Amino acid sequence: MADIPVDNKETPTQNTILVVDDNEQNLELLVAYMDGLDCQIQTARDGVEALEQVQKTPPDLILLDVMMPRMSGFECCRKLKTDPTTRDIPVIMVTALNEMGDIERGVESGTDDFITKPVNRLELVTRVKSLLRVRHLKTELDRTLAYLGDVEETEATE
């Protein structure tokens, strides 16, 4: 995947993905699947650790397991999506759960997408690329709207 620039300069910046899973084998597998994306990968073992890492270094996307100790993926996602500083970070829940109630609970917590276990590499990479593209476009839109607001304000004061 080509880097998605986060500004109007020609120099691309590397995206950061936070992978959160309490199972070491699942964590290693998801990280390996992301290998060809030319992204920086961060890892966390549960929701509490994920929130701490997000506060230190906000990622461009989060792959979030649902069933974890200390804090579930549902609760972690809810906290991310209710915080104005982190609500725009795309979250993909990775889960073995497939009951309709679990899906509804994920949607209520604010997840942007779901991937069920066992994870299909092509599906995962495709969804990650798509959500990174959406995040980039939203960033550009926000930047453009802020610029237009500044222009209108300048014209109003002249």
MDAnalysis code that builds the backbone (N, CA, C; Angstrom):
import MDAnalysis as mda
import numpy as np

u = mda.Universe.empty(474, n_residues=158, atom_resindex=np.repeat(np.arange(158), 3), trajectory=True)
u.add_TopologyAttr("name", ["N", "CA", "C"] * 158)
u.add_TopologyAttr("resid", np.arange(1, 159))
u.add_TopologyAttr("resname", ["MET", "ALA", "ASP", "ILE", "PRO", "VAL", "ASP", "ASN", "LYS", "GLU", "THR", "PRO", "THR", "GLN", "ASN", "THR", "ILE", "LEU", "VAL", "VAL", "ASP", "ASP", "ASN", "GLU", "GLN", "ASN", "LEU", "GLU", "LEU", "LEU", "VAL", "ALA", "TYR", "MET", "ASP", "GLY", "LEU", "ASP", "CYS", "GLN", "ILE", "GLN", "THR", "ALA", "ARG", "ASP", "GLY", "VAL", "GLU", "ALA", "LEU", "GLU", "GLN", "VAL", "GLN", "LYS", "THR", "PRO", "PRO", "ASP", "LEU", "ILE", "LEU", "LEU", "ASP", "VAL", "MET", "MET", "PRO", "ARG", "MET", "SER", "GLY", "PHE", "GLU", "CYS", "CYS", "ARG", "LYS", "LEU", "LYS", "THR", "ASP", "PRO", "THR", "THR", "ARG", "ASP", "ILE", "PRO", "VAL", "ILE", "MET", "VAL", "THR", "ALA", "LEU", "ASN", "GLU", "MET", "GLY", "ASP", "ILE", "GLU", "ARG", "GLY", "VAL", "GLU", "SER", "GLY", "THR", "ASP", "ASP", "PHE", "ILE", "THR", "LYS", "PRO", "VAL", "ASN", "ARG", "LEU", "GLU", "LEU", "VAL", "THR", "ARG", "VAL", "LYS", "SER", "LEU", "LEU", "ARG", "VAL", "ARG", "HIS", "LEU", "LYS", "THR", "GLU", "LEU", "ASP", "ARG", "THR", "LEU", "ALA", "TYR", "LEU", "GLY", "ASP", "VAL", "GLU", "GLU", "THR", "GLU", "ALA", "THR", "GLU"])
u.atoms.positions = np.array([
    [0.844, -1.175, 0.000],
    [0.000, 0.000, 0.000],
    [0.879, 1.224, 0.000],
    [0.544, 2.180, -0.797],
    [1.271, 3.449, -0.797],
    [0.922, 4.204, 0.472],
    [1.901, 4.949, 0.977],
    [1.635, 5.763, 2.155],
    [0.545, 6.770, 1.836],
    [-0.277, 7.049, 2.807],
    [-1.332, 8.042, 2.649],
    [-0.832, 9.327, 3.281],
    [-0.608, 10.374, 2.485],
    [-0.089, 11.605, 3.067],
    [-1.111, 12.248, 3.996],
    [-0.617, 12.864, 5.047],
    [-1.516, 13.527, 5.991],
    [-1.450, 15.041, 5.859],
    [-0.701, 15.531, 4.871],
    [-0.692, 16.966, 4.627],
    [-0.578, 17.208, 3.129],
    [-0.527, 18.454, 2.743],
    [-0.525, 18.775, 1.315],
    [0.852, 18.665, 0.679],
    [1.871, 18.352, 1.447],
    [3.208, 18.213, 0.908],
    [3.316, 16.908, 0.138],
    [4.322, 16.816, -0.695],
    [4.533, 15.607, -1.482],
    [5.116, 14.475, -0.653],
    [5.698, 14.787, 0.507],
    [6.320, 13.744, 1.297],
    [5.274, 12.946, 2.057],
    [5.197, 11.644, 1.780],
    [4.229, 10.815, 2.482],
    [4.697, 10.533, 3.911],
    [3.758, 10.294, 4.798],
    [4.097, 9.909, 6.152],
    [3.593, 8.505, 6.397],
    [4.270, 7.812, 7.280],
    [3.911, 6.435, 7.543],
    [2.731, 6.384, 8.510],
    [1.768, 5.542, 8.200],
    [0.620, 5.353, 9.077],
    [1.008, 4.477, 10.258],
    [0.293, 4.659, 11.364],
    [0.507, 3.849, 12.561],
    [-0.765, 3.070, 12.852],
    [-0.602, 1.773, 13.088],
    [-1.721, 0.899, 13.432],
    [-1.453, 0.309, 14.807],
    [-2.434, 0.403, 15.699],
    [-2.353, -0.218, 17.016],
    [-3.142, -1.520, 16.964],
    [-2.471, -2.632, 17.258],
    [-3.096, -3.953, 17.278],
    [-3.247, -4.367, 18.736],
    [-4.489, -4.658, 19.147],
    [-4.777, -4.959, 20.549],
    [-5.385, -6.355, 20.656],
    [-4.679, -7.250, 21.346],
    [-5.180, -8.619, 21.564],
    [-4.440, -9.218, 22.746],
    [-5.154, -9.908, 23.633],
    [-4.520, -10.518, 24.795],
    [-3.870, -11.858, 24.463],
    [-4.213, -12.451, 23.316],
    [-3.643, -13.728, 22.904],
    [-2.406, -13.467, 22.045],
    [-1.252, -13.913, 22.525],
    [0.022, -13.636, 21.850],
    [0.042, -14.154, 20.416],
    [-0.519, -15.340, 20.170],
    [-0.538, -15.893, 18.808],
    [-1.391, -15.045, 17.875],
    [-2.549, -14.616, 18.343],
    [-3.410, -13.746, 17.527],
    [-2.714, -12.419, 17.244],
    [-2.049, -11.875, 18.247],
    [-1.334, -10.612, 18.099],
    [-0.242, -10.735, 17.039],
    [0.541, -11.799, 17.122],
    [1.611, -12.029, 16.148],
    [1.050, -12.216, 14.738],
    [-0.061, -12.927, 14.623],
    [-0.676, -13.161, 13.316],
    [-1.161, -11.847, 12.698],
    [-1.854, -11.030, 13.475],
    [-2.348, -9.749, 12.952],
    [-1.194, -8.837, 12.557],
    [-0.148, -8.810, 13.364],
    [1.025, -7.997, 13.032],
    [1.652, -8.510, 11.732],
    [1.758, -9.827, 11.591],
    [2.325, -10.404, 10.362],
    [1.474, -10.050, 9.150],
    [0.154, -10.050, 9.290],
    [-0.733, -9.690, 8.183],
    [-0.532, -8.236, 7.751],
    [-0.150, -7.380, 8.687],
    [0.054, -5.963, 8.377],
    [1.434, -5.691, 7.773],
    [2.264, -6.717, 7.718],
    [3.667, -6.574, 7.311],
    [3.847, -5.866, 5.968],
    [3.039, -6.155, 4.979],
    [3.209, -5.571, 3.657],
    [2.644, -4.169, 3.496],
    [2.112, -3.580, 4.541],
    [1.445, -2.281, 4.432],
    [2.357, -1.080, 4.613],
    [3.605, -1.284, 4.953],
    [4.526, -0.180, 5.193],
    [3.945, 0.780, 6.232],
    [3.482, 0.200, 7.323],
    [2.937, 0.957, 8.441],
    [3.769, 0.671, 9.681],
    [3.759, 1.621, 10.592],
    [4.360, 1.366, 11.895],
    [3.313, 0.631, 12.728],
    [3.719, -0.470, 13.363],
    [2.790, -1.268, 14.148],
    [3.124, -1.121, 15.623],
    [2.100, -0.830, 16.411],
    [2.204, -0.817, 17.867],
    [1.307, -1.931, 18.375],
    [1.602, -2.467, 19.556],
    [0.765, -3.523, 20.108],
    [0.395, -3.209, 21.548],
    [-0.738, -3.763, 21.963],
    [-1.185, -3.687, 23.348],
    [-1.861, -5.008, 23.680],
    [-1.838, -5.395, 24.950],
    [-2.369, -6.695, 25.375],
    [-3.781, -6.629, 25.945],
    [-4.311, -5.433, 26.176],
    [-5.696, -5.308, 26.661],
    [-6.169, -3.874, 26.453],
    [-7.414, -3.634, 26.787],
    [-8.004, -2.318, 26.563],
    [-7.369, -1.206, 27.374],
    [-6.963, -1.504, 28.604],
    [-6.339, -0.489, 29.453],
    [-5.011, -0.054, 28.831],
    [-4.196, -1.026, 28.435],
    [-2.914, -0.720, 27.807],
    [-3.128, 0.028, 26.489],
    [-4.168, -0.346, 25.754],
    [-4.462, 0.325, 24.479],
    [-4.774, 1.800, 24.709],
    [-5.625, 2.101, 25.689],
    [-5.970, 3.500, 25.971],
    [-4.749, 4.301, 26.394],
    [-3.862, 3.688, 27.181],
    [-2.641, 4.380, 27.590],
    [-1.775, 4.703, 26.377],
    [-1.637, 3.743, 25.464],
    [-0.817, 3.977, 24.274],
    [-1.432, 5.032, 23.365],
    [-2.748, 5.009, 23.225],
    [-3.425, 5.981, 22.369],
    [-3.213, 7.397, 22.908],
    [-3.224, 7.557, 24.232],
    [-2.994, 8.877, 24.822],
    [-1.574, 9.366, 24.559],
    [-0.607, 8.442, 24.570],
    [0.796, 8.814, 24.331],
    [1.050, 9.103, 22.854],
    [0.619, 8.197, 21.995],
    [0.864, 8.298, 20.556],
    [-0.385, 7.836, 19.809],
    [-1.274, 8.742, 19.438],
    [-2.503, 8.340, 18.749],
    [-2.197, 7.657, 17.404],
    [-2.733, 6.462, 17.195],
    [-2.515, 5.768, 15.927],
    [-3.494, 6.273, 14.865],
    [-3.273, 5.837, 13.630],
    [-4.190, 6.175, 12.540],
    [-5.354, 5.193, 12.457],
    [-5.176, 4.000, 13.063],
    [-6.210, 2.969, 13.030],
    [-5.943, 1.995, 14.161],
    [-7.008, 1.392, 14.703],
    [-6.881, 0.410, 15.777],
    [-7.574, -0.884, 15.377],
    [-6.850, -2.009, 15.486],
    [-7.434, -3.343, 15.369],
    [-7.640, -3.813, 16.799],
    [-8.883, -4.063, 17.193],
    [-9.222, -4.254, 18.599],
    [-9.949, -5.569, 18.828],
    [-9.330, -6.467, 19.591],
    [-9.985, -7.708, 19.994],
    [-11.130, -7.362, 20.944],
    [-12.151, -8.197, 20.970],
    [-13.310, -7.923, 21.823],
    [-13.133, -8.506, 23.219],
    [-12.817, -9.799, 23.306],
    [-12.745, -10.484, 24.589],
    [-11.327, -10.392, 25.160],
    [-11.152, -9.488, 26.154],
    [-9.846, -9.292, 26.777],
    [-10.013, -9.078, 28.272],
    [-8.943, -9.365, 29.048],
    [-9.006, -9.101, 30.492],
    [-8.927, -7.606, 30.790],
    [-9.242, -7.230, 31.986],
    [-9.216, -5.859, 32.522],
    [-10.222, -4.934, 31.855],
    [-10.274, -4.890, 30.528],
    [-11.234, -4.038, 29.822],
    [-11.527, -4.664, 28.467],
    [-12.788, -4.918, 28.203],
    [-13.165, -5.526, 26.925],
    [-12.962, -4.554, 25.769],
    [-12.944, -5.090, 24.578],
    [-12.870, -4.260, 23.388],
    [-14.071, -3.330, 23.270],
    [-15.237, -3.801, 23.700],
    [-16.434, -2.960, 23.661],
    [-16.224, -1.703, 24.511],
    [-15.753, -1.895, 25.751],
    [-15.553, -0.772, 26.663],
    [-14.441, 0.147, 26.167],
    [-13.376, -0.434, 25.676],
    [-12.260, 0.359, 25.144],
    [-12.735, 1.220, 23.970],
    [-13.480, 0.625, 23.064],
    [-13.981, 1.351, 21.901],
    [-14.921, 2.471, 22.336],
    [-15.795, 2.189, 23.293],
    [-16.720, 3.209, 23.793],
    [-15.953, 4.403, 24.351],
    [-14.897, 4.138, 25.118],
    [-14.094, 5.221, 25.701],
    [-13.390, 6.023, 24.607],
    [-12.866, 5.336, 23.592],
    [-12.203, 6.028, 22.482],
    [-13.185, 6.918, 21.725],
    [-14.375, 6.401, 21.467],
    [-15.342, 7.125, 20.638],
    [-16.071, 8.238, 21.381],
    [-16.022, 8.241, 22.717],
    [-16.651, 9.338, 23.461],
    [-15.653, 10.436, 23.813],
    [-14.376, 10.209, 23.543],
    [-13.337, 11.210, 23.798],
    [-13.133, 12.035, 22.527],
    [-13.338, 13.354, 22.571],
    [-13.187, 14.184, 21.365],
    [-11.801, 14.095, 20.713],
    [-10.783, 13.790, 21.490],
    [-9.434, 13.721, 20.919],
    [-9.156, 12.401, 20.204],
    [-9.973, 11.370, 20.447],
    [-9.714, 10.059, 19.835],
    [-10.892, 9.512, 19.026],
    [-12.007, 10.202, 19.022],
    [-13.207, 9.642, 18.395],
    [-13.097, 9.419, 16.889],
    [-12.191, 10.133, 16.225],
    [-12.061, 9.972, 14.775],
    [-11.083, 8.871, 14.371],
    [-10.453, 8.213, 15.335],
    [-9.561, 7.104, 15.003],
    [-10.419, 5.900, 14.623],
    [-10.256, 5.379, 13.397],
    [-11.049, 4.212, 13.000],
    [-10.702, 2.992, 13.848],
    [-11.739, 2.250, 14.233],
    [-11.573, 1.037, 15.027],
    [-12.203, -0.128, 14.281],
    [-11.410, -1.180, 14.089],
    [-11.921, -2.439, 13.531],
    [-11.905, -3.451, 14.658],
    [-13.076, -3.947, 15.028],
    [-13.151, -4.982, 16.057],
    [-12.889, -6.333, 15.406],
    [-11.989, -7.077, 16.038],
    [-11.648, -8.420, 15.583],
    [-12.229, -9.370, 16.611],
    [-13.182, -10.206, 16.177],
    [-13.909, -10.996, 17.151],
    [-14.313, -12.373, 16.638],
    [-14.400, -13.302, 17.578],
    [-14.950, -14.619, 17.279],
    [-16.454, -14.618, 17.543],
    [-16.935, -13.555, 18.159],
    [-18.366, -13.444, 18.457],
    [-19.134, -13.182, 17.174],
    [-20.268, -13.844, 17.015],
    [-21.062, -13.597, 15.811],
    [-22.556, -13.565, 16.096],
    [-22.919, -13.459, 17.348],
    [-24.320, -13.316, 17.702],
    [-24.778, -11.893, 17.371],
    [-26.024, -11.742, 16.976],
    [-26.544, -10.426, 16.627],
    [-26.400, -9.441, 17.789],
    [-26.595, -9.889, 19.014],
    [-26.444, -9.012, 20.184],
    [-25.032, -8.484, 20.326],
    [-24.049, -9.332, 19.994],
    [-22.652, -8.894, 20.065],
    [-22.364, -7.842, 19.006],
    [-22.920, -8.029, 17.822],
    [-22.732, -7.055, 16.740],
    [-23.384, -5.728, 17.125],
    [-24.591, -5.796, 17.675],
    [-25.278, -4.582, 18.118],
    [-24.474, -3.871, 19.203],
    [-23.914, -4.645, 20.116],
    [-23.112, -4.064, 21.192],
    [-21.872, -3.370, 20.614],
    [-21.264, -3.960, 19.608],
    [-20.115, -3.342, 18.951],
    [-20.482, -2.039, 18.265],
    [-21.606, -2.052, 17.573],
    [-22.073, -0.841, 16.891],
    [-22.379, 0.244, 17.923],
    [-23.032, -0.141, 19.017],
    [-23.341, 0.830, 20.077],
    [-22.081, 1.405, 20.707],
    [-21.011, 0.627, 20.738],
    [-19.758, 1.121, 21.324],
    [-19.009, 2.030, 20.359],
    [-19.426, 2.051, 19.069],
    [-18.858, 2.990, 18.114],
    [-17.878, 2.419, 17.114],
    [-17.762, 1.104, 17.041],
    [-16.797, 0.517, 16.112],
    [-17.096, 0.932, 14.671],
    [-16.044, 1.027, 13.880],
    [-16.203, 1.407, 12.473],
    [-16.376, 0.198, 11.570],
    [-15.909, -0.966, 12.018],
    [-15.999, -2.173, 11.190],
    [-15.759, -3.390, 12.068],
    [-16.106, -4.567, 11.535],
    [-15.905, -5.842, 12.204],
    [-15.145, -6.779, 11.284],
    [-14.308, -7.610, 11.868],
    [-13.711, -8.748, 11.165],
    [-13.834, -9.925, 12.109],
    [-14.335, -11.041, 11.595],
    [-14.506, -12.221, 12.438],
    [-13.304, -13.136, 12.336],
    [-13.045, -13.832, 13.447],
    [-11.990, -14.836, 13.499],
    [-12.552, -16.151, 12.982],
    [-11.782, -16.960, 12.308],
    [-10.390, -16.727, 11.926],
    [-10.313, -15.631, 10.857],
    [-9.296, -14.780, 10.990],
    [-9.147, -13.602, 10.132],
    [-8.614, -14.004, 8.763],
    [-9.279, -13.489, 7.725],
    [-8.810, -13.665, 6.354],
    [-7.874, -12.503, 6.051],
    [-6.638, -12.798, 5.668],
    [-5.619, -11.762, 5.450],
    [-6.063, -10.727, 4.420],
    [-6.575, -11.171, 3.270],
    [-6.985, -10.247, 2.214],
    [-8.099, -9.321, 2.706],
    [-9.079, -9.876, 3.393],
    [-10.172, -9.065, 3.925],
    [-9.648, -8.033, 4.918],
    [-8.768, -8.454, 5.815],
    [-8.219, -7.540, 6.811],
    [-7.438, -6.404, 6.152],
    [-6.531, -6.731, 5.251],
    [-5.705, -5.712, 4.601],
    [-6.577, -4.753, 3.793],
    [-7.579, -5.279, 3.113],
    [-8.478, -4.434, 2.314],
    [-9.239, -3.457, 3.207],
    [-9.755, -3.933, 4.313],
    [-10.507, -3.046, 5.215],
    [-9.604, -2.012, 5.879],
    [-8.398, -2.424, 6.242],
    [-7.450, -1.485, 6.840],
    [-7.113, -0.378, 5.844],
    [-6.791, -0.749, 4.609],
    [-6.490, 0.253, 3.583],
    [-7.658, 1.204, 3.386],
    [-8.861, 0.660, 3.329],
    [-10.052, 1.478, 3.107],
    [-10.262, 2.471, 4.248],
    [-10.152, 2.017, 5.487],
    [-10.372, 2.927, 6.613],
    [-9.245, 3.945, 6.762],
    [-8.023, 3.577, 6.389],
    [-6.936, 4.564, 6.392],
    [-7.194, 5.643, 5.345],
    [-7.725, 5.234, 4.207],
    [-8.066, 6.196, 3.150],
    [-9.177, 7.140, 3.631],
    [-10.192, 6.589, 4.277],
    [-11.284, 7.410, 4.808],
    [-10.754, 8.386, 5.855],
    [-9.875, 7.914, 6.723],
    [-9.302, 8.807, 7.748],
    [-8.533, 9.948, 7.093],
    [-7.751, 9.629, 6.076],
    [-6.991, 10.658, 5.368],
    [-7.941, 11.677, 4.737],
    [-8.990, 11.218, 4.089],
    [-9.942, 12.121, 3.444],
    [-10.650, 13.007, 4.466],
    [-11.000, 12.454, 5.619],
    [-11.643, 13.257, 6.663],
    [-10.680, 14.322, 7.186],
    [-9.415, 13.955, 7.344],
    [-8.408, 14.923, 7.785],
    [-8.287, 16.057, 6.780],
    [-8.252, 15.718, 5.495],
    [-8.161, 16.738, 4.443],
    [-9.414, 17.622, 4.435],
    [-10.584, 17.018, 4.609],
    [-11.830, 17.783, 4.649],
    [-11.827, 18.745, 5.834],
    [-11.431, 18.254, 7.013],
    [-11.379, 19.116, 8.196],
    [-10.420, 20.280, 7.975],
    [-9.272, 19.989, 7.376],
    [-8.274, 21.025, 7.107],
    [-8.831, 22.069, 6.129],
    [-9.514, 21.602, 5.097],
    [-10.088, 22.501, 4.098],
    [-11.192, 23.364, 4.709],
    [-12.054, 22.765, 5.522],
    [-13.121, 23.529, 6.171],
    [-12.545, 24.578, 7.122],
    [-11.486, 24.226, 7.838],
    [-10.845, 25.199, 8.732],
    [-10.256, 26.353, 7.924],
    [-9.637, 26.037, 6.803],
    [-9.064, 27.068, 5.938],
    [-10.161, 27.989, 5.415],
    [-11.271, 27.418, 4.939],
    [-12.378, 28.227, 4.425],
    [-12.973, 29.104, 5.527],
    [-13.053, 28.561, 6.734],
    [-13.537, 29.363, 7.858],
    [-12.625, 30.545, 8.130],
    [-11.315, 30.320, 8.034],
    [-10.347, 31.412, 8.225],
    [-10.493, 32.465, 7.129],
    [-10.693, 32.015, 5.886],
    [-10.856, 32.943, 4.762],
    [-12.110, 33.782, 4.960],
    [-13.214, 33.140, 5.336],
    [-14.464, 33.874, 5.539],
    [-14.307, 34.882, 6.687],
    [-13.631, 34.485, 7.733],
    [-13.423, 35.382, 8.864],
    [-12.568, 36.583, 8.461],
    [-11.537, 36.348, 7.666],
    [-10.667, 37.421, 7.195],
    [-11.452, 38.391, 6.305],
    [-12.292, 37.841, 5.396],
    [-13.076, 38.685, 4.508],
    [-14.107, 39.509, 5.289],
    [-14.652, 38.929, 6.349],
    [-15.657, 39.637, 7.142],
    [-15.061, 40.790, 7.924],
    [-13.780, 40.689, 8.264],
    [-13.149, 41.772, 9.029],
    [-12.543, 42.857, 8.149],
    [-12.511, 42.636, 6.839],
    [-11.950, 43.644, 5.912],
    [-12.963, 44.678, 5.523],
])
